[in-house]
Amino acid sequence: MALVQLSDQVYVLPGGVNIGVVLLENGQVALIDAGLNDSSAKKAIKAVREELGSEVVAVVTTHGHADHFGGNATVVKRTGARVYAPALDEAILRYPILQPAFLYGGADPLDSMRTNFMLAEPSPVDVVYGAGPLTVGGALLEAISLAGHSGNQMGIRVDGVFFAADVVLPESILEKYRIPYLYSVTDHLRALETCVAVVAQRIVPGHGAILDDIRELRDHNLTVVAETAEVIAAFCDQPRTSGEIMKHVLDARGANVIDSPGYYLLQPTINAYLTHLSRTGDLTHEVAANSSTWRRA
């Protein structure tokens, strides 16, 4: 698929994960994410070389999920590019086993969770960055905190284009998966407010169509969070374990979980909702008689 030009400096290679292509001061290129695997990385390198007559010298990773950094290792091997990654998430790039281990409660993850969707090839990290100005190859980018979907997800704004990572997901994904993975509901709600305040002419979500305005899709994502939170709170009219809550929410939201990767993506997501609802005072938590339970306040 050909590059789509969004501004004088910025292109995107659409795909399962949208890969940003930013022209740097010296005429070389930085990628914003590298996609899931070696195939997505090769496509990006080929597009840059054939369509722009240039070379990839940097990869700016928005967050530490395998579908966004799985192509990093191939890009580095083929181009020698330097990798930029957000603090905290950078640990997962260097040690990808941390992602399925975290999802599996910190334990040695099931072999079925070791697919390339959850377990990428390790990526080097040359620069750890935080929110604020970010200079790459002489070009000035701006990193914007969108934490919530991951521990420290970042959006990138450059030349009027906002790469929004996974702060919003397209309706097709929301319809299919019903309850999107979240590390922190509290932070994600903050990120959903942040993203609509970013001034940009074009918005590139991590997945789905390029947008002129993010607000409508933001509102849809916000509704999904609010509805899921209400299902949980209403069910906890009496003490419930997290396992009971998860089963009820999956049934109520029509989430059809058929394998261990799907299940263990959603288990920590439900826990993230429980943490958030305890912070807002909607739920109370108690450990008694060797059981951990939640109840509506």
Backbone as CSV, one residue per row, in Angstrom:
resi,resn,N_x,N_y,N_z,CA_x,CA_y,CA_z,C_x,C_y,C_z
1,MET,0.845,-1.195,0.000,0.000,0.000,0.000,0.882,1.248,0.000
2,ALA,0.485,2.260,-0.766,1.303,3.461,-0.925,1.184,4.384,0.281
3,LEU,2.220,5.210,0.424,2.190,6.239,1.463,1.106,7.258,1.150
4,VAL,0.465,7.766,2.191,-0.520,8.843,2.066,0.089,10.100,2.671
5,GLN,0.188,11.158,1.881,0.780,12.397,2.380,-0.261,13.207,3.134
6,LEU,0.105,13.640,4.349,-0.808,14.411,5.195,-0.375,15.854,5.369
7,SER,0.915,16.123,5.163,1.440,17.484,5.239,2.757,17.498,4.482
8,ASP,3.433,18.654,4.440,4.720,18.729,3.749,5.733,17.756,4.342
9,GLN,5.599,17.498,5.627,6.608,16.719,6.358,6.155,15.318,6.736
10,VAL,4.850,15.059,6.662,4.316,13.848,7.278,3.514,12.996,6.286
11,TYR,3.777,11.695,6.340,3.047,10.696,5.569,2.578,9.612,6.542
12,VAL,1.687,8.754,6.040,1.291,7.589,6.824,1.209,6.393,5.884
13,LEU,1.624,5.240,6.394,1.442,3.983,5.681,0.287,3.268,6.367
14,PRO,-0.917,3.312,5.766,-2.075,2.683,6.414,-1.927,1.169,6.473
15,GLY,-2.514,0.586,7.504,-2.462,-0.862,7.654,-3.168,-1.287,8.914
16,GLY,-2.941,-2.527,9.317,-3.508,-3.000,10.571,-3.117,-2.087,11.714
17,VAL,-1.873,-1.646,11.708,-1.401,-0.543,12.545,-0.918,0.539,11.598
18,ASN,-1.422,1.746,11.750,-0.982,2.860,10.911,0.428,3.287,11.310
19,ILE,1.340,3.309,10.333,2.728,3.665,10.590,2.990,5.070,10.064
20,GLY,3.431,5.956,10.943,3.746,7.311,10.535,5.123,7.400,9.900
21,VAL,5.270,8.313,8.956,6.544,8.553,8.279,6.798,10.057,8.312
22,VAL,7.859,10.466,9.004,8.144,11.883,9.218,9.479,12.229,8.571
23,LEU,9.482,13.236,7.674,10.715,13.703,7.056,11.491,14.532,8.068
24,LEU,12.757,14.205,8.226,13.609,14.894,9.182,14.392,16.001,8.493
25,GLU,15.128,16.755,9.274,15.841,17.924,8.758,16.831,17.557,7.663
26,ASN,17.453,16.404,7.766,18.470,15.982,6.802,17.890,15.199,5.623
27,GLY,16.552,15.158,5.525,15.924,14.443,4.427,15.710,12.970,4.696
28,GLN,16.212,12.488,5.816,15.962,11.111,6.197,14.623,11.010,6.920
29,VAL,14.299,9.815,7.420,12.929,9.571,7.880,12.904,8.936,9.266
30,ALA,11.899,9.348,10.065,11.561,8.659,11.314,10.203,8.004,11.141
31,LEU,10.080,6.777,11.600,8.785,6.108,11.644,8.124,6.382,12.988
32,ILE,6.805,6.513,12.965,6.035,6.522,14.200,5.406,5.132,14.298
33,ASP,5.975,4.292,15.169,5.640,2.872,15.295,6.123,2.103,14.062
34,ALA,6.221,0.776,14.225,6.738,-0.063,13.138,5.832,-1.254,12.859
35,GLY,4.658,-1.293,13.486,3.724,-2.367,13.207,4.022,-3.645,13.959
36,LEU,3.286,-4.676,13.606,3.266,-5.922,14.368,4.502,-6.782,14.193
37,ASN,5.060,-6.806,12.988,6.077,-7.823,12.733,7.012,-7.430,11.609
38,ASP,7.814,-8.397,11.226,8.811,-8.221,10.192,8.171,-7.810,8.866
39,SER,6.957,-8.301,8.572,6.281,-7.947,7.330,5.918,-6.469,7.284
40,SER,5.331,-5.945,8.359,4.958,-4.528,8.398,6.199,-3.648,8.340
41,ALA,7.277,-4.074,8.999,8.516,-3.301,8.985,9.101,-3.243,7.582
42,LYS,9.135,-4.362,6.889,9.682,-4.401,5.527,8.874,-3.516,4.575
43,LYS,7.547,-3.524,4.724,6.693,-2.680,3.889,7.016,-1.198,4.108
44,ALA,7.230,-0.820,5.373,7.530,0.578,5.681,8.889,0.983,5.100
45,ILE,9.886,0.143,5.272,11.218,0.440,4.733,11.162,0.558,3.214
46,LYS,10.459,-0.373,2.577,10.347,-0.353,1.116,9.647,0.911,0.638
47,ALA,8.565,1.297,1.295,7.828,2.501,0.898,8.695,3.742,1.024
48,VAL,9.448,3.824,2.111,10.324,4.986,2.325,11.399,5.047,1.242
49,ARG,11.990,3.927,0.912,13.066,3.900,-0.086,12.551,4.154,-1.498
50,GLU,11.447,3.509,-1.845,10.975,3.590,-3.223,10.169,4.856,-3.504
51,GLU,9.375,5.298,-2.550,8.506,6.449,-2.801,9.136,7.774,-2.410
52,LEU,10.027,7.752,-1.417,10.643,8.995,-0.954,12.136,9.059,-1.278
53,GLY,12.710,7.943,-1.724,14.146,7.920,-2.004,14.958,8.222,-0.765
54,SER,14.476,7.756,0.375,15.091,8.109,1.642,15.387,6.850,2.451
55,GLU,15.814,7.058,3.702,16.177,5.963,4.584,15.625,6.205,5.974
56,VAL,15.213,5.136,6.617,14.717,5.211,7.997,15.910,5.275,8.944
57,VAL,15.943,6.318,9.779,17.038,6.449,10.745,16.544,6.452,12.191
58,ALA,15.205,6.443,12.372,14.656,6.452,13.732,13.275,5.815,13.733
59,VAL,12.933,5.197,14.853,11.578,4.701,15.102,11.122,5.278,16.432
60,VAL,10.054,6.063,16.398,9.478,6.623,17.622,8.288,5.744,17.999
61,THR,8.448,4.956,19.043,7.411,4.023,19.470,6.451,4.729,20.419
62,THR,5.148,4.599,20.153,4.169,5.297,20.993,3.890,4.568,22.308
63,HIS,3.959,3.222,22.276,3.700,2.476,23.517,4.141,1.028,23.363
64,GLY,4.246,0.352,24.505,4.847,-0.966,24.541,3.894,-2.109,24.323
65,HIS,3.132,-2.092,23.241,2.300,-3.222,22.860,2.859,-3.818,21.578
66,ALA,2.871,-5.143,21.519,3.579,-5.846,20.456,3.128,-5.446,19.063
67,ASP,1.849,-5.122,18.880,1.394,-4.781,17.535,1.937,-3.438,17.067
68,HIS,2.500,-2.649,17.980,3.072,-1.357,17.607,4.595,-1.367,17.538
69,PHE,5.246,-2.289,18.249,6.713,-2.302,18.197,7.292,-3.619,17.695
70,GLY,6.417,-4.556,17.289,6.912,-5.849,16.831,7.817,-5.771,15.621
71,GLY,7.683,-4.704,14.829,8.538,-4.523,13.657,9.845,-3.814,13.940
72,ASN,10.038,-3.336,15.166,11.239,-2.555,15.480,12.535,-3.297,15.184
73,ALA,12.614,-4.551,15.633,13.860,-5.300,15.486,14.266,-5.416,14.021
74,THR,13.300,-5.647,13.141,13.595,-5.752,11.713,14.074,-4.418,11.154
75,VAL,13.419,-3.324,11.554,13.846,-2.007,11.086,15.282,-1.732,11.512
76,VAL,15.594,-2.036,12.761,16.950,-1.788,13.275,17.967,-2.650,12.522
77,LYS,17.655,-3.910,12.309,18.583,-4.807,11.599,18.844,-4.330,10.180
78,ARG,17.830,-3.818,9.497,17.958,-3.476,8.086,18.432,-2.042,7.846
79,THR,18.293,-1.171,8.855,18.629,0.245,8.630,19.579,0.830,9.677
80,GLY,19.711,0.183,10.831,20.503,0.758,11.915,19.800,1.890,12.628
81,ALA,18.478,2.001,12.453,17.711,3.103,13.058,17.820,3.098,14.576
82,ARG,17.758,4.304,15.150,17.691,4.467,16.603,16.234,4.385,17.041
83,VAL,15.991,3.768,18.189,14.635,3.573,18.690,14.382,4.493,19.878
84,TYR,13.259,5.209,19.802,12.797,6.083,20.875,11.563,5.422,21.491
85,ALA,11.477,5.420,22.821,10.334,4.785,23.485,10.000,5.522,24.774
86,PRO,8.720,5.536,25.165,8.328,6.221,26.401,8.888,5.505,27.632
87,ALA,9.204,6.296,28.653,9.589,5.721,29.942,8.506,4.755,30.392
88,LEU,8.897,3.730,31.102,8.055,2.634,31.574,7.773,1.643,30.449
89,ASP,7.101,2.080,29.399,6.823,1.181,28.282,8.107,0.656,27.645
90,GLU,9.189,1.431,27.738,10.450,1.013,27.112,10.955,-0.315,27.676
91,ALA,10.626,-0.610,28.927,11.060,-1.880,29.513,10.463,-3.064,28.763
92,ILE,9.229,-2.921,28.289,8.577,-4.002,27.560,9.192,-4.178,26.179
93,LEU,9.641,-3.086,25.555,10.327,-3.223,24.269,11.592,-4.062,24.435
94,ARG,12.318,-3.815,25.510,13.593,-4.519,25.711,13.374,-5.936,26.224
95,TYR,12.322,-6.119,27.018,12.007,-7.432,27.577,10.536,-7.753,27.291
96,PRO,10.216,-8.161,26.073,8.809,-8.340,25.685,8.043,-9.374,26.505
97,ILE,8.737,-10.303,27.142,8.047,-11.296,27.962,7.266,-10.632,29.096
98,LEU,7.636,-9.397,29.440,6.922,-8.692,30.498,5.448,-8.483,30.153
99,GLN,5.137,-8.287,28.874,3.737,-8.028,28.520,2.829,-9.215,28.826
100,PRO,3.077,-10.420,28.277,2.203,-11.534,28.659,2.317,-11.896,30.133
101,ALA,3.482,-11.678,30.741,3.629,-11.969,32.173,2.744,-11.045,33.003
102,PHE,2.713,-9.746,32.674,1.841,-8.810,33.389,0.382,-9.219,33.234
103,LEU,-0.014,-9.572,32.014,-1.399,-9.946,31.767,-1.782,-11.197,32.544
104,TYR,-0.798,-12.055,32.777,-1.029,-13.327,33.456,-0.791,-13.210,34.959
105,GLY,-0.898,-12.011,35.478,-0.782,-11.795,36.910,0.646,-11.819,37.419
106,GLY,1.611,-11.580,36.541,3.008,-11.543,36.961,3.693,-12.885,36.968
107,ALA,2.994,-13.924,36.505,3.558,-15.278,36.504,4.049,-15.655,35.104
108,ASP,4.767,-16.765,35.057,5.227,-17.348,33.801,4.013,-17.600,32.905
109,PRO,3.887,-16.885,31.774,2.646,-16.968,31.006,2.478,-18.280,30.251
110,LEU,1.237,-18.615,30.008,0.907,-19.793,29.225,1.582,-19.741,27.854
111,ASP,1.911,-20.898,27.320,2.506,-20.946,25.991,1.573,-20.360,24.936
112,SER,0.272,-20.499,25.138,-0.697,-19.960,24.179,-0.701,-18.437,24.149
113,MET,-0.074,-17.791,25.147,0.021,-16.333,25.181,1.321,-15.830,24.566
114,ARG,2.097,-16.729,24.003,3.403,-16.350,23.461,3.373,-16.230,21.934
115,THR,2.280,-15.729,21.405,2.178,-15.454,19.970,2.722,-14.054,19.705
116,ASN,2.934,-13.715,18.428,3.529,-12.406,18.139,2.598,-11.250,18.471
117,PHE,1.300,-11.528,18.693,0.394,-10.464,19.103,0.699,-9.994,20.523
118,MET,1.210,-10.884,21.363,1.535,-10.537,22.749,3.025,-10.540,23.028
119,LEU,3.783,-11.289,22.246,5.208,-11.455,22.543,6.020,-11.128,21.298
120,ALA,6.482,-9.899,21.221,7.265,-9.442,20.072,8.730,-9.833,20.222
121,GLU,9.468,-9.675,19.124,10.917,-9.812,19.194,11.467,-8.617,19.976
122,PRO,12.463,-8.810,20.840,13.001,-7.683,21.618,13.497,-6.546,20.723
123,SER,13.286,-5.336,21.182,13.732,-4.140,20.467,14.746,-3.384,21.317
124,PRO,15.831,-2.925,20.716,16.709,-2.022,21.467,15.993,-0.707,21.730
125,VAL,16.416,-0.001,22.738,15.894,1.341,23.026,17.096,2.259,23.205
126,ASP,17.209,3.247,22.333,18.340,4.177,22.375,18.017,5.451,23.140
127,VAL,16.749,5.878,23.072,16.340,7.121,23.731,15.021,6.876,24.456
128,VAL,14.998,7.157,25.751,13.760,7.094,26.538,13.219,8.518,26.638
129,TYR,11.971,8.704,26.222,11.435,10.062,26.194,10.185,10.196,27.062
130,GLY,9.873,11.434,27.397,8.674,11.754,28.163,7.852,12.787,27.423
131,ALA,6.767,13.247,28.032,5.905,14.244,27.408,6.660,15.553,27.242
132,GLY,6.421,16.209,26.103,7.067,17.483,25.836,7.779,17.463,24.501
133,PRO,8.612,18.485,24.234,9.336,18.546,22.964,10.264,17.346,22.800
134,LEU,10.335,16.836,21.569,11.178,15.689,21.270,11.863,15.947,19.937
135,THR,13.179,16.083,19.975,13.938,16.346,18.761,14.471,15.030,18.202
136,VAL,14.141,14.774,16.942,14.572,13.550,16.267,15.182,13.946,14.924
137,GLY,16.463,13.692,14.756,17.119,14.017,13.493,16.980,15.473,13.103
138,GLY,16.997,16.360,14.082,16.880,17.793,13.822,15.453,18.286,13.698
139,ALA,14.492,17.381,13.618,13.077,17.771,13.518,12.457,17.825,14.905
140,LEU,11.582,18.803,15.111,10.937,18.969,16.414,9.560,18.325,16.396
141,LEU,9.390,17.337,17.263,8.106,16.673,17.475,7.625,17.036,18.876
142,GLU,6.368,16.779,19.150,5.833,16.969,20.505,5.211,15.676,20.984
143,ALA,5.668,15.186,22.127,5.094,13.987,22.734,4.009,14.417,23.721
144,ILE,2.854,13.793,23.620,1.689,14.151,24.431,1.249,12.917,25.224
145,SER,1.177,13.038,26.529,0.817,11.898,27.367,-0.612,11.442,27.096
146,LEU,-0.743,10.174,26.733,-2.052,9.534,26.530,-2.109,8.236,27.320
147,ALA,-1.481,8.225,28.483,-1.410,7.017,29.315,-2.801,6.498,29.623
148,GLY,-2.894,5.182,29.761,-4.165,4.550,30.099,-4.316,3.242,29.361
149,HIS,-4.195,3.291,28.034,-4.208,2.048,27.264,-2.961,1.235,27.573
150,SER,-1.863,1.929,27.813,-0.655,1.317,28.374,-0.208,2.203,29.525
151,GLY,0.838,1.774,30.211,1.276,2.525,31.380,1.710,3.936,31.086
152,ASN,2.307,4.165,29.902,2.800,5.509,29.592,2.704,5.794,28.094
153,GLN,1.587,5.430,27.492,1.389,5.675,26.058,1.555,7.153,25.733
154,MET,2.169,7.428,24.581,2.363,8.794,24.109,1.742,8.977,22.739
155,GLY,1.152,10.150,22.524,0.798,10.592,21.186,1.917,11.472,20.673
156,ILE,2.022,11.605,19.366,3.058,12.431,18.750,2.404,13.438,17.800
157,ARG,2.714,14.728,18.005,2.230,15.765,17.083,3.412,16.347,16.322
158,VAL,3.262,16.428,15.006,4.326,16.999,14.182,3.704,17.580,12.920
159,ASP,4.053,18.816,12.611,3.618,19.505,11.393,2.102,19.435,11.203
160,GLY,1.364,19.657,12.277,-0.088,19.700,12.200,-0.779,18.353,12.154
161,VAL,-0.001,17.263,12.324,-0.569,15.916,12.313,-0.395,15.302,13.698
162,PHE,-1.461,14.718,14.218,-1.462,14.129,15.551,-1.582,12.617,15.437
163,PHE,-0.493,11.921,15.784,-0.521,10.467,15.854,-1.029,10.097,17.244
164,ALA,-2.264,9.577,17.298,-2.988,9.441,18.562,-2.836,8.079,19.221
165,ALA,-1.956,7.223,18.657,-1.732,5.895,19.222,-3.081,5.192,19.412
166,ASP,-3.290,4.527,20.552,-4.533,3.779,20.767,-5.441,4.453,21.793
167,VAL,-5.378,5.784,21.863,-6.266,6.478,22.810,-7.725,6.304,22.387
168,VAL,-7.977,6.205,21.090,-9.309,5.857,20.598,-9.168,4.671,19.650
169,LEU,-10.159,3.816,19.653,-10.202,2.673,18.748,-11.390,2.840,17.814
170,PRO,-11.287,2.371,16.578,-12.399,2.535,15.634,-13.612,1.712,16.052
171,GLU,-14.762,2.097,15.543,-15.997,1.425,15.924,-15.971,-0.062,15.581
172,SER,-15.288,-0.423,14.509,-15.228,-1.829,14.114,-14.547,-2.684,15.181
173,ILE,-13.494,-2.164,15.796,-12.804,-2.896,16.858,-13.642,-2.917,18.127
174,LEU,-14.259,-1.794,18.454,-15.122,-1.754,19.636,-16.287,-2.718,19.508
175,GLU,-16.820,-2.836,18.300,-17.936,-3.751,18.067,-17.485,-5.206,18.181
176,LYS,-16.277,-5.476,17.714,-15.785,-6.854,17.724,-15.363,-7.310,19.110
177,TYR,-14.633,-6.445,19.830,-14.037,-6.867,21.102,-14.784,-6.381,22.334
178,ARG,-15.666,-5.384,22.170,-16.595,-4.939,23.204,-15.955,-4.247,24.405
179,ILE,-14.882,-4.836,24.948,-14.223,-4.248,26.119,-12.734,-4.101,25.801
180,PRO,-12.304,-2.963,25.299,-10.899,-2.804,24.917,-9.964,-2.908,26.118
181,TYR,-8.772,-3.437,25.875,-7.775,-3.554,26.941,-7.388,-2.179,27.474
182,LEU,-7.317,-2.060,28.805,-6.835,-0.841,29.464,-5.934,-1.217,30.627
183,TYR,-4.856,-0.490,30.761,-3.985,-0.621,31.926,-4.562,0.172,33.093
184,SER,-5.048,1.380,32.796,-5.619,2.244,33.836,-6.829,2.971,33.285
185,VAL,-7.999,2.710,33.850,-9.200,3.433,33.450,-9.094,4.895,33.861
186,THR,-8.557,5.137,35.035,-8.401,6.514,35.525,-7.580,7.344,34.552
187,ASP,-6.423,6.822,34.149,-5.549,7.556,33.219,-6.180,7.648,31.831
188,HIS,-6.870,6.587,31.416,-7.484,6.584,30.090,-8.552,7.663,29.969
189,LEU,-9.345,7.854,30.996,-10.354,8.912,30.961,-9.704,10.281,30.833
190,ARG,-8.580,10.448,31.500,-7.835,11.704,31.376,-7.309,11.873,29.949
191,ALA,-6.816,10.775,29.367,-6.292,10.834,27.999,-7.396,11.139,26.988
192,LEU,-8.605,10.642,27.246,-9.723,10.927,26.348,-10.112,12.405,26.384
193,GLU,-9.847,13.077,27.486,-10.029,14.532,27.544,-8.886,15.245,26.840
194,THR,-7.671,14.750,27.050,-6.493,15.372,26.441,-6.567,15.345,24.925
195,CYS,-6.966,14.221,24.353,-6.864,14.056,22.903,-7.739,15.038,22.134
196,VAL,-8.875,15.437,22.688,-9.741,16.375,21.963,-9.233,17.807,22.060
197,ALA,-8.298,18.060,22.956,-7.740,19.407,23.111,-6.496,19.622,22.248
198,VAL,-6.025,18.561,21.598,-4.829,18.675,20.758,-5.213,19.336,19.437
199,VAL,-4.545,20.435,19.119,-4.820,21.157,17.873,-4.057,20.488,16.738
200,ALA,-4.783,19.992,15.749,-4.157,19.311,14.613,-5.117,19.348,13.427
201,GLN,-4.550,19.350,12.233,-5.359,19.336,11.020,-5.790,17.919,10.651
202,ARG,-4.931,16.941,10.956,-5.256,15.540,10.689,-4.885,14.716,11.915
203,ILE,-5.667,13.672,12.171,-5.418,12.786,13.302,-5.260,11.368,12.766
204,VAL,-4.192,10.702,13.208,-3.925,9.334,12.783,-4.028,8.418,14.000
205,PRO,-5.152,7.731,14.179,-5.223,6.741,15.254,-4.293,5.572,14.951
206,GLY,-3.959,4.808,15.980,-3.124,3.643,15.760,-3.776,2.627,14.845
207,HIS,-5.114,2.565,14.865,-5.880,1.634,14.037,-7.044,2.398,13.416
208,GLY,-7.362,2.082,12.186,-8.539,2.671,11.568,-8.226,3.865,10.687
209,ALA,-9.308,4.532,10.256,-9.207,5.606,9.269,-8.572,6.864,9.843
210,ILE,-7.921,7.612,8.961,-7.381,8.926,9.304,-8.560,9.878,9.510
211,LEU,-8.455,10.740,10.517,-9.566,11.599,10.916,-9.236,13.074,10.715
212,ASP,-10.289,13.862,10.479,-10.153,15.319,10.507,-10.493,15.856,11.897
213,ASP,-11.300,15.102,12.637,-11.723,15.503,13.979,-11.874,14.231,14.814
214,ILE,-11.303,14.225,15.996,-11.303,13.029,16.838,-12.498,12.962,17.782
215,ARG,-13.234,14.060,17.885,-14.223,14.165,18.965,-15.318,13.101,18.885
216,GLU,-15.877,12.856,17.710,-16.972,11.890,17.609,-16.520,10.486,18.018
217,LEU,-15.337,10.093,17.549,-14.828,8.776,17.910,-14.443,8.744,19.389
218,ARG,-13.914,9.850,19.905,-13.626,9.931,21.345,-14.889,9.695,22.149
219,ASP,-15.985,10.342,21.741,-17.243,10.209,22.474,-17.722,8.759,22.479
220,HIS,-17.545,8.079,21.364,-17.960,6.675,21.280,-17.118,5.815,22.225
221,ASN,-15.810,6.042,22.247,-14.930,5.308,23.157,-15.271,5.619,24.610
222,LEU,-15.601,6.859,24.895,-15.960,7.260,26.261,-17.242,6.564,26.706
223,THR,-18.194,6.424,25.791,-19.449,5.740,26.108,-19.198,4.279,26.471
224,VAL,-18.297,3.629,25.746,-17.970,2.231,26.039,-17.431,2.093,27.463
225,VAL,-16.558,3.005,27.862,-15.997,2.969,29.211,-17.100,3.186,30.248
226,ALA,-17.930,4.188,30.021,-18.990,4.508,30.988,-19.976,3.349,31.131
227,GLU,-20.349,2.726,30.021,-21.299,1.611,30.073,-20.712,0.409,30.809
228,THR,-19.442,0.123,30.558,-18.796,-1.004,31.236,-18.703,-0.745,32.736
229,ALA,-18.338,0.475,33.106,-18.237,0.821,34.525,-19.585,0.682,35.225
230,GLU,-20.654,1.067,34.544,-21.984,0.990,35.152,-22.430,-0.469,35.308
231,VAL,-22.111,-1.317,34.342,-22.437,-2.736,34.456,-21.773,-3.327,35.700
232,ILE,-20.511,-2.964,35.917,-19.776,-3.475,37.074,-20.391,-2.973,38.374
233,ALA,-20.614,-1.666,38.440,-21.139,-1.086,39.675,-22.516,-1.658,40.025
234,ALA,-23.381,-1.816,39.014,-24.729,-2.332,39.262,-24.695,-3.781,39.746
235,PHE,-23.770,-4.568,39.229,-23.675,-5.981,39.607,-23.199,-6.157,41.039
236,CYS,-22.458,-5.179,41.534,-21.886,-5.292,42.885,-22.848,-4.791,43.945
237,ASP,-24.126,-5.113,43.803,-25.101,-4.774,44.832,-24.924,-5.650,46.067
238,GLN,-24.135,-6.717,45.922,-23.713,-7.562,47.030,-22.256,-7.928,46.777
239,PRO,-21.538,-8.434,47.764,-20.112,-8.723,47.567,-19.877,-9.689,46.407
240,ARG,-18.968,-9.313,45.521,-18.644,-10.121,44.353,-17.129,-10.253,44.234
241,THR,-16.683,-11.424,43.807,-15.262,-11.584,43.521,-14.977,-11.037,42.126
242,SER,-13.703,-10.765,41.855,-13.352,-10.243,40.537,-13.689,-11.253,39.443
243,GLY,-13.570,-12.551,39.741,-13.937,-13.565,38.764,-15.414,-13.531,38.425
244,GLU,-16.256,-13.372,39.456,-17.694,-13.263,39.221,-18.018,-12.015,38.406
245,ILE,-17.337,-10.927,38.751,-17.576,-9.662,38.052,-17.181,-9.792,36.583
246,MET,-16.048,-10.406,36.338,-15.592,-10.538,34.959,-16.572,-11.360,34.137
247,LYS,-17.012,-12.498,34.661,-17.964,-13.339,33.933,-19.240,-12.557,33.621
248,HIS,-19.738,-11.809,34.598,-20.964,-11.042,34.390,-20.763,-9.972,33.324
249,VAL,-19.638,-9.260,33.382,-19.396,-8.178,32.429,-19.241,-8.722,31.009
250,LEU,-18.513,-9.814,30.850,-18.349,-10.403,29.524,-19.706,-10.799,28.950
251,ASP,-20.550,-11.407,29.780,-21.882,-11.799,29.320,-22.731,-10.570,28.985
252,ALA,-22.710,-9.592,29.868,-23.555,-8.413,29.689,-23.139,-7.575,28.485
253,ARG,-21.830,-7.519,28.219,-21.317,-6.699,27.120,-21.212,-7.477,25.814
254,GLY,-21.562,-8.762,25.851,-21.522,-9.555,24.628,-20.126,-9.825,24.126
255,ALA,-19.164,-9.907,25.055,-17.782,-10.199,24.680,-17.596,-11.706,24.591
256,ASN,-17.264,-12.190,23.427,-17.138,-13.626,23.208,-15.671,-14.035,23.325
257,VAL,-15.259,-14.431,24.512,-13.870,-14.811,24.756,-13.724,-16.307,24.513
258,ILE,-12.822,-16.671,23.608,-12.730,-18.081,23.216,-11.346,-18.683,23.443
259,ASP,-10.384,-17.878,23.922,-9.038,-18.426,24.122,-8.350,-17.713,25.282
260,SER,-7.209,-18.239,25.690,-6.509,-17.670,26.841,-5.972,-16.263,26.571
261,PRO,-5.432,-15.938,25.380,-5.007,-14.547,25.169,-6.157,-13.555,25.341
262,GLY,-7.331,-13.888,24.794,-8.480,-13.003,24.952,-8.900,-12.859,26.401
263,TYR,-8.896,-13.975,27.124,-9.301,-13.938,28.527,-8.339,-13.097,29.355
264,TYR,-7.044,-13.312,29.150,-6.066,-12.628,30.004,-5.754,-11.209,29.552
265,LEU,-6.272,-10.800,28.404,-6.287,-9.371,28.082,-7.377,-8.667,28.881
266,LEU,-8.508,-9.360,29.071,-9.643,-8.726,29.733,-9.584,-8.803,31.252
267,GLN,-8.931,-9.824,31.795,-8.875,-9.921,33.253,-8.233,-8.685,33.897
268,PRO,-7.049,-8.231,33.460,-6.498,-7.014,34.050,-7.305,-5.772,33.706
269,THR,-8.001,-5.798,32.569,-8.860,-4.662,32.220,-9.987,-4.520,33.235
270,ILE,-10.608,-5.629,33.611,-11.650,-5.583,34.647,-11.061,-5.078,35.956
271,ASN,-9.862,-5.534,36.288,-9.210,-5.048,37.513,-8.955,-3.545,37.447
272,ALA,-8.630,-3.041,36.243,-8.424,-1.600,36.089,-9.712,-0.834,36.368
273,TYR,-10.852,-1.392,35.935,-12.140,-0.769,36.249,-12.406,-0.799,37.758
274,LEU,-12.086,-1.916,38.412,-12.315,-2.022,39.854,-11.474,-0.997,40.617
275,THR,-10.222,-0.830,40.195,-9.370,0.188,40.817,-9.984,1.567,40.651
276,HIS,-10.414,1.866,39.429,-10.985,3.192,39.163,-12.246,3.417,39.991
277,LEU,-13.126,2.434,40.034,-14.386,2.602,40.770,-14.171,2.672,42.280
278,SER,-13.087,2.078,42.760,-12.760,2.249,44.183,-12.259,3.661,44.438
279,ARG,-11.536,4.231,43.479,-11.042,5.610,43.625,-12.178,6.629,43.601
280,THR,-13.186,6.361,42.783,-14.307,7.307,42.696,-15.289,7.138,43.833
281,GLY,-15.103,6.095,44.667,-15.996,5.863,45.790,-17.227,5.064,45.432
282,ASP,-17.296,4.551,44.210,-18.462,3.771,43.798,-18.429,2.345,44.353
283,LEU,-17.224,1.804,44.549,-17.068,0.450,45.068,-16.173,0.460,46.294
284,THR,-16.403,-0.496,47.175,-15.487,-0.743,48.287,-14.894,-2.133,48.111
285,HIS,-13.709,-2.304,48.650,-12.981,-3.568,48.507,-12.702,-4.142,49.888
286,GLU,-12.857,-5.460,49.999,-12.588,-6.109,51.276,-11.937,-7.466,51.041
287,VAL,-10.958,-7.788,51.883,-10.377,-9.123,51.892,-10.745,-9.764,53.226
288,ALA,-11.487,-10.849,53.153,-11.923,-11.550,54.372,-12.208,-13.005,54.020
289,ALA,-11.980,-13.873,55.002,-12.227,-15.307,54.829,-11.577,-15.844,53.560
290,ASN,-10.345,-15.392,53.336,-9.568,-15.839,52.171,-10.230,-15.508,50.835
291,SER,-10.971,-14.427,50.821,-11.636,-14.014,49.586,-11.537,-12.499,49.420
292,SER,-11.318,-12.064,48.175,-11.272,-10.640,47.850,-12.576,-10.270,47.157
293,THR,-13.328,-9.333,47.758,-14.647,-9.002,47.201,-14.821,-7.498,47.031
294,TRP,-15.734,-7.171,46.134,-16.073,-5.779,45.807,-17.564,-5.596,46.001
295,ARG,-17.935,-4.402,46.499,-19.359,-4.125,46.718,-19.621,-2.655,46.435
296,ARG,-20.839,-2.399,45.933,-21.211,-1.018,45.657,-21.313,-0.242,46.955
297,ALA,-20.727,0.939,46.976,-20.716,1.762,48.194,-22.106,2.337,48.440
